[in-house]
Amino acid sequence: MSMIAAFVMASFTVPEKIGAEPQSMLWLLPLAAAIAVVYKATKLPKITAGNFLKETAILFCSIVVIYTIAALVLFALAWLVIE
């Protein structure tokens, strides 16, 4: 096995370190985009470029809004418990 192949395989065995700061919420954006694209690709009866992009953008924004609301509610609950 070459050194490069061993390095690539080893990089998948170490989990990504994501902290507990607010900036770590940015890791949810690629996840929300992937969910929106895959969901709309499987649910739209007829896929055209314009319709697909519009529907995917709407779903992506709604997922991000729900993530944000959930994060704010959890933050408020944690603040109430700590105080």
Secondary structure, DSSP 8 states (H G I E B T S, - for coil): --HHHHHHHHHTTS-----SSGGGGGGHHHHHHHHHHHHHHHH-SS--HHHHHHHHHHHHHHHHHHHHHHHHHHHHHHHHHH-
